[in-house]
Amino acid sequence: MQKRIAIIGAALFLSAGAVSAVELADQLQDEYRAVGAEAFDAEAGAARWSREVMANGQARSCAACHGSDLRQPGKHIRTGRAIEPLAPSVNPQRLVERKEVEKWFLRNCKWTYGRECSPQEKGDFVAFIRIQ
Amino acid sequence: MNKKTIGIGVVGLALLAAGTGVVLGDGWEREHEREGHRSGWFGWRDNPDVRPVRNEQYDSECGACHFAYQPALLPARSWESMMGNLADHFGENAELDDAAREALTRYLVENAADRDGYGRAAGFAASVAPGNAPLRITETRYFVRKHDEVPSRFVQGNPEVRSFSNCTACHRGAADGNFNEHAVRIPGVGRWED
């Protein structure tokens, strides 16, 4: 019985074609470099993470909603909606699907900074998030 | 796990399935066409007031940032107007790619207050004047009437609530379409009985 469950589990895992957070982070950073970004720096990503920008009368930053400790849940500062932790170490659904990552970079950079993030900024964020 | 435990588990699951069947099965729509109908095994707990969201894309695209408001809370023309201007969504950018926007607009319109015969949908639909397409559920007369006795210190003045848009703060069953006043728990206040 347990053996069968293990086999089914393995089959489901493989059929999803999932890449790990480490693999996706490498892929994304390679792509950002290919379009002109320089070496990435987790500390630069961390610094930008908490840097505040005024928008719609609110001080906004990544940390404002996601928190400073990425292993903890966050809370949307405008709507109060709970946000699952962003750290791959506690949330295996993070940093594993390219489409999700790019969708949220686009949406959240616009929400926070009123513009898209550059490849350099995204690569630094990935460098910071992947080690959480 | 011995046989007795398994037996209890099976009976428990069967009861649970029968219970949820009332909510999710085909029957619940026909049985509870109108607001105020309170039959079912667990009384009002069973009967959603509006049709619950059963759309994964809506849950993930819209529900990631705010409560996934049920389509039956606004008329179709309101949803069309809202989905036509996601670049300025209550002052925020909520743009979607074309495929997602079209699919979600279809879902919202097809299940809108004036298209869905279930529960309180008709109440919301009837409370909006034909020429109006409000973008805020809180501006519909039906919503206003249902909340006009709630003091602002419980909502705007309450850091755990902050706004009437934050349904789930007090309506703990909101995600299941349950807005019954007996299920209301206001943070820092408790039950709501008017």
HADDOCK unambig.tbl for C-alpha pairs under 7 A between the chains (distance, minus, plus):
assign (segid A and resid 76 and name CA) (segid B and resid 65 and name CA) 6.84 0.50 0.50
assign (segid A and resid 79 and name CA) (segid B and resid 66 and name CA) 5.74 0.50 0.50
assign (segid A and resid 79 and name CA) (segid B and resid 166 and name CA) 6.94 0.50 0.50
assign (segid A and resid 81 and name CA) (segid B and resid 65 and name CA) 6.11 0.50 0.50
assign (segid A and resid 81 and name CA) (segid B and resid 66 and name CA) 5.44 0.50 0.50
assign (segid A and resid 81 and name CA) (segid B and resid 67 and name CA) 6.92 0.50 0.50
assign (segid A and resid 110 and name CA) (segid B and resid 93 and name CA) 6.95 0.50 0.50
assign (segid A and resid 111 and name CA) (segid B and resid 92 and name CA) 6.61 0.50 0.50
assign (segid A and resid 111 and name CA) (segid B and resid 93 and name CA) 6.16 0.50 0.50
